[in-house]
Amino acid sequence: MDIFSDNITINDLDVAIQFFNESRSGFLKLFNNSPVCMSMTTTTLGKRSYRRVNQKFLEKFGYTEEEIIGKTSVEVGILDEAESLRVRTLIEENGRLQNDYVKCIAKDGSIVHTVSSIETMEMNGETYLVSFFIDVTKIMEQQSIIQQHARQLEAVNKELEAFSYSVSHDLRAPLRAINGYTQILEEEYKSVLDEYGQKALQVVQTNAKKMGNLIDDLLTFARLGKKSLSKSMIDMQQLVNEVIVELRTANPFNAEIKLGTLQSVKGDYALMKQVMLNLISNAIKYSSKKEHPVVEIYSETTDDHIRYVVKDNGAGFDMKYAAKLFGVFQRLHSNDEFEGTGVGLANVQRIINKHGGSIQANAELEKGAIFTFLLPVNL
């Protein structure tokens, strides 16, 4: 049969009727056996009353066919008036409803969250709205739980930051007193102290200095959670050169610095400087006991990230402890080997995360460590 021809024969009509009946039969079979909720409502009488619902629909909403057929969704109680009006308005405006959220109500009063599509269909001279409902209640409940946990985690983090800040701030007063009195002892009473007394005084001063460094790192860690990013385009080549000069001025070192090309990136200048200061100073420190210490610094660009690398040939560490590396107060070397507070790398990770990046470390004992962090090209 040529569907574009005006010369339709009786035989053609018979074929068309047979095709329609087979299609109608196939549609109704699909309708009844569909794994999603389906309903057919008629608009012929001016209201959207149910003419047919499938078994999945009855199971989901808890009704029988007798309780539904011939009634509207509002009369049954599946939609409240406001939701019914909203759905009707969308259909009138767009001619259909496509993957829209619709809040339904089951017979027992429970809310059924659905994603629904409604299409218009002509059958036997009547216009029907065929509705498809996918129940997303469990997904929305899980999403709600995740959001609740996220809010709780955020509250806990804020409390920890406040606690860390408060503790660090309150520790400064007694530390100032310790430093003040040890300075008095050293200046005015050193001559009357025996060798043991002078050694004990030195131990107190050394540990007071360590405590001061720890407090500074803790305060930095607490402030990082509150600090907003002040982004600008950063010349990383210039930034790293500044860091190396500052480190060499503060504490001369004999490590060879191999500085490769460093790609510029958009970010917070002060925070990125802190990242490089920590990673490079660590590389210098942990390679300092090697005969020929070498620190390499360079970057590589991928399609959507810039990869920065700080590599040394120093003490390294056992990779089975790598998970502890970026935790607060986690150290893989004792203070007798290398001084440190165990907060620096936690700060580095926090800064990188705030920039939408990630950091990782690879190492081998006595063969050095490689710290790699990725930053998005378009921050």
N, C-alpha and C positions, 0 to 999 in steps of 0.2 A: 504493500500500500504506500502510495506517495502522499505524505502528509501535507505537502505543499500544493497538491492538485485540487481543483474544484470539482473534478469528476469522480465523486465518491459513490461507489456502488453498494447495493444491499449486502454483498459479500464482504465488502470493506467494513461496513458497520458491524456485522457479526464478529469479525476479527477484533475490532476495537472494543466491543462489549466484552468479549472473552478476555482480552488483555486487561481491561479495567477490573473485571471480577477477580482475575488471578492476582493482580496487583493489590486489590483491596483485601483479598484473603491473606496474602503475604504480609501486608502491613499489619492487619489485625493479629496475626500470629506473632509477629515481632513485638507488637504492642503488649500483648498478654504475657509473653515470656521474657520481656526486657528485664535485665538485672537492675535497672534504675527505675525510680518512680515515674509513672506516666499517667496523664489524665487527658480526657477530651471534654471540652466545654463548648456549648453552642452559644452563638450570639444572635440567633435568629429572632428570639423573643425579646431582645433588648437587654438581656442580662446573661451573665456568664454562668450558666448552670451546668453541673456535671452531667454528661451523658454516658461516659465510660471511664473507668479507672482500672489499672492493672493490679495484679496480686501484690506486687511489691509495694504499691501505693497503700493498699489496705493494711499490709503488715507494718509499714512504717508509721502510719498515723493512727492505727488501732481502731478503725471503723469497719462496718460492714457495708456492702453495696447499698442495702436498703436505707442506711442512714445518710448516704451521700447523693445517690442519683436523683436528679431533679432539683437539687438545691445548689446555691452558690457557695463559694468558699467561705464567705462571711457568715452565711446562715448555718453552715456546718460548724464553723469555728476554727477552720484551718488558717485563715488570715483574719487579722483584725481590720477594721474599716480603713484606718490610715494606710496600712500596707497594701490593701486591695486597691485603694485609690491611686497610690504611687505606681503600682504595677500597671493598672489600666491606662494611666497617663503616659507611661513609657511606651506602651504598645500603640496607643493612638498617635504618638509623636513619631515613632520609628517604624511602625508597621509590624514590629516583632520585639521580642525580648531575647537578648543574647548574652549568656553567661553572666547574669546579674545576680547579686545577692538578694535572696528573699527570705524573710524570717517567717517561719510557719509555726503552727501550734498543734501538737498531737492531742488525741482525745483525753489523755491523762493530764493535760495542762503543761507538759514539758515542751521546751522550745526546741524546734528542729531547724537548725541553720542549713540553708540550701544554696546551691548555685543552680540557677534555673535558666532554661531557654524555652521560649514560647513562639511557635510558628503558626501561621494561618493555613488552613487546609479546606478545600471544597470537597464535599462528598454527598451524593444523593440530593443535590440541590440545596444543601445547607452549608453554612460556613462554620467551621470548628476552629477552636484554638487548641492545638496539641502542645501539652506542657511536658517538659523533661526536668526532673528534679534530681540532683546529686546531693546526698546528705554529707555535709562537711562539719557536722557538730563536733566529732571527736578531734578533728584537725584544729578547730577554733578553740576547743577546750585545752588542747595541748599548747597552742600558741599563747593562750591566756596564762597557763602555768609557767611557760618559758619567760613571758614578760614579767610575771610576778617574781620569779627567781632573779631575773636581771635587775629588777628594782631593789630586791633585798641585797643582792651582791653589791650594787652601787652604794647602798646605804652603809653596808659593812666597810667598803673601801673608804668611804668618807670618814667613818668613825676611826678607822685605822690611821688614816692620814692625820686626823686631828689629834689622835693619841700620840702618834710619832712626833708631831710638831710640838705638842705640849711637853712631852718627856724630854725631847732634845733641848727645848728652851729652858725648862726648869733645871736641867743638869748644868747649864752654863754657870749659874751662881756659885755652887760649891766648887766647881772646877776653877773658877777665877780665884777663889780663896786658897785652894791648894797651890796654884801657880804663884800667888802672891807670897805665901809663907815660905815656899821652897826657895824663892828668889831671895827673901830676907835671910834665910839660913845660909845660902850660898855666899851672899855678899858680906854678911856680918859675923858669921860663926864658922865659916869653913876652916879657919885656922885652928879651931879648938876641936874639930871633929877628927877622929882617927880614920884610918883607911877604910874600915868597915862602914863608919858613919857616912863618909863621903860617897862610898859606893851605893849605900842605901838611898841617899839623897838623889843620886843620879838615876836610880831605878824609878823613884817617884816622879821625877821630871820627865823621864822618857815615857812612862805610862800616862802621865797627864797630857802629854803631847798627842799620844795615840787616841786618848779619850776625846780630845778636842777635834781631831780629824774625823773620828767616828760621828761625833755630834754634827759636824758640818755636812757629812755625807747623808746622815739621817734627815737633816733639815732640807737638803736638796731633794731627797727622795720624796718627802712629804709635799714640798712645793710643786714638784713636777705634776702631781695629780690635779692641782688647781690651775696651773699655768696654761694660758691659751697661747696658741702658736702665732708668732708674728712673722709671716712669710715674706721672703724676698728671694731674688735670684742670687745664689751663693757661688762665688768663685772658689771651688774646693781646693784648687791648686794653691791659691793665695792663703786660704785658711790654714791648710796643713803646713805651709811654710812658716806662718806665724806661730803655730803650735810648736814646731821643732825649735825655732829660735827661743821661745819662752822656756821650753824644757831644758835646752842647753844652757841658758842663762841661769836658771834656778839651780840646776844640779848638773854640771858638765858630765858627759858620758862618752864612752869610746865606741859605741855601736856605729856601724856603717849604715847610713840611711839611703836606701835605693828608692827614689821617688819617681814613679812613672806618671803617665798622664791621668789626670783626675777630671772627670766630667762635671761641669757645673750642674747644680740642682736647685730647685725652689724649696725653701724650708726656713726654719727659724735659725738664724745665724748663731746666736749665743748657744743654743742647745746643740747644734751640730758641731760647734767648736768643742763643747764639753764631751761629745762622743769621741771625737778624734783625739782630744787630750788624754782621755782615759785609755783608749785602745793603744795609742802609740806609746804612752808612758808605761803601760803594762808590758808591751813588746820589748821595750828597752830594759825594763826591770828584770823580766824573766829570762832575758838572753845575756844579762850582764856577767854571768859567771863563765860564759863560753870564751874560748881563746880569741875567736874572731866573730863577735856578735854582729848579726846582720838583720836589719828590719826593712821589709819591702812594703811599699804602699802604692796601690794603683786602683784603677777602676775599669770596668767593662760595661758596654751598653748592649742591652737586648731590645726587643721591640717595645716593651712597655715598662722596663725597669733599668735602673743603673745599679750595678753590682760593685761595691767598694770592698777592697781587700786590705787587711793589715796582717802581715805574715812575719814570723820571726823564727830563728833557729835555736831557741832557748830550751828551757826545762820541759816544756810541754806538759801533758797530763794524761791520765788514763781515761779513755773515752767512756768507760763504764760509769764514770762520775759526771759526765757531761750535763746530765739533767739538772744537777745542782748548781751549775756554773752561774746562772743568772738570778739565783735566789738571794734574798737579803741575808747577810751574815754567813753566806756559804763560801768557804775557801777550800781550795784543793792543795794548798801548800801552807805549812806552818809559818808563824811569824819569825821563827828562828832562821828559816830559809829566805823568805821574802816578806817584807812588811806589807800590811794592807788591812783594810777594814771589812772587806767582804760586802760592800754596798755599791761600789763603783759600777760593776757590770749590770747590777739590777737597775741602776739609773740609766745606763746606756740602752738596755732593752726597752725601758719605759719610754725613752725619747724616740727611739726608732718606731715603736708601736704607735706613738702619737702622730707620727708622720705617715702612717699607713704602710710601714715597711716591716721587715722581719730580719732577725739576726741569728746566725748559727756559728758554731765553733767546731773545728776539727783539729786533732792533735795526736802526737805520739810522744811517749815519755823520752826525754832527752833529745828529741829531734825537732822540737818546736811546735808552734800552734799557728793556726790560720783562722782569723776572725773575718767573717763575711757578712755584710749587711746589704739588703736590697731596699731601694727607695723607688717609688713610682716616678716615671718620667714626668708625668703631669700631676704634681701635687695640688 
